[in-house]
């Protein structure tokens, strides 16, 4: 199997309307790609509407215990990386741990 090396870079996601729209689109697409086969369309849409909307994402971006980045290739977001620590962790299991989410389009 051949792989193609891609040159890109990380950039912090801001709360600008453009970044919020891009982040929402990437999060919805990658979550749907991963979990659509495991749940009904109604349940999936309810989850997406509750968790991946711009007011929720804007609040998460303002959290001091979290950082979110776009990985950009050819100027376009190709993935996002989210790092949570302290109270921002969704599954806090260890005292000095980080929680990392990365999804690629």
C-alpha positions in Angstrom: 0.0 0.0 0.0 1.4 3.4 -1.0 0.8 6.4 1.2 1.1 10.0 0.1 2.9 12.4 2.4 1.0 15.6 2.9 2.5 18.8 4.1 0.3 20.9 6.4 0.2 22.9 9.5 -1.8 23.4 12.7 -3.6 26.7 13.5 -5.6 27.5 16.6 -9.3 27.7 16.0 -10.8 31.0 16.9 -14.4 31.9 17.7 -14.8 33.8 14.4 -18.0 32.9 12.4 -15.8 31.3 9.7 -13.9 29.1 12.1 -17.0 28.1 14.0 -18.7 27.1 10.7 -15.7 25.1 9.6 -15.3 23.4 13.0 -19.0 22.5 13.2 -18.9 21.0 9.6 -15.8 18.9 10.3 -17.1 17.7 13.7 -20.5 16.8 12.2 -18.9 15.0 9.2 -16.4 13.0 11.2 -18.8 12.0 13.9 -21.4 10.9 11.3 -18.7 8.9 9.3 -17.7 7.1 12.6 -21.1 6.5 14.2 -23.9 6.6 11.6 -24.0 2.8 11.2 -24.4 2.3 15.0 -27.5 4.4 15.6 -30.7 5.6 14.0 -30.7 8.8 11.8 -33.0 10.4 14.4 -30.7 9.7 17.3 -27.6 10.8 15.3 -29.2 14.1 14.3 -30.4 14.7 17.8 -26.8 14.2 19.1 -25.3 16.4 16.4 -27.9 19.2 17.0 -27.3 19.1 20.8 -23.5 18.8 20.8 -22.1 20.2 17.6 -23.7 23.6 17.2 -22.0 27.0 17.1 -23.1 28.2 20.6 -21.8 25.0 22.2 -18.6 25.1 20.2 -18.0 28.8 21.0 -18.4 28.0 24.7 -15.9 25.1 24.4 -13.4 27.3 22.6 -13.6 29.8 25.5 -12.8 27.1 28.1 -9.4 27.7 29.7 -8.8 24.0 30.1 -9.1 23.2 26.4 -7.4 24.1 23.1 -8.7 23.3 19.6 -6.7 23.4 16.3 -7.3 23.0 12.6 -4.8 20.9 10.6 -4.7 22.7 7.3 -3.6 21.3 4.0 -3.4 23.6 0.9 -5.1 26.3 3.1 -8.1 24.2 3.9 -9.0 22.4 7.2 -8.4 18.7 6.8 -8.7 17.7 10.4 -9.2 19.1 13.9 -7.3 18.4 17.1 -8.8 19.1 20.5 -6.8 18.8 23.8 -8.7 18.9 27.1 -7.2 18.9 30.6 -8.5 19.5 34.1 -12.2 20.2 34.2 -12.6 20.1 30.4 -12.0 16.4 30.2 -15.0 14.3 29.4 -13.6 11.2 31.0 -11.3 12.3 33.7 -9.5 9.1 35.0 -6.1 10.3 36.0 -4.9 13.3 38.0 -2.2 14.6 35.5 -3.7 13.5 32.2 -4.7 15.0 28.9 -7.7 14.1 26.7 -7.0 14.3 23.0 -9.6 14.2 20.2 -8.4 14.2 16.6 -10.6 13.6 13.6 -9.6 13.7 10.0 -11.9 14.4 7.1 
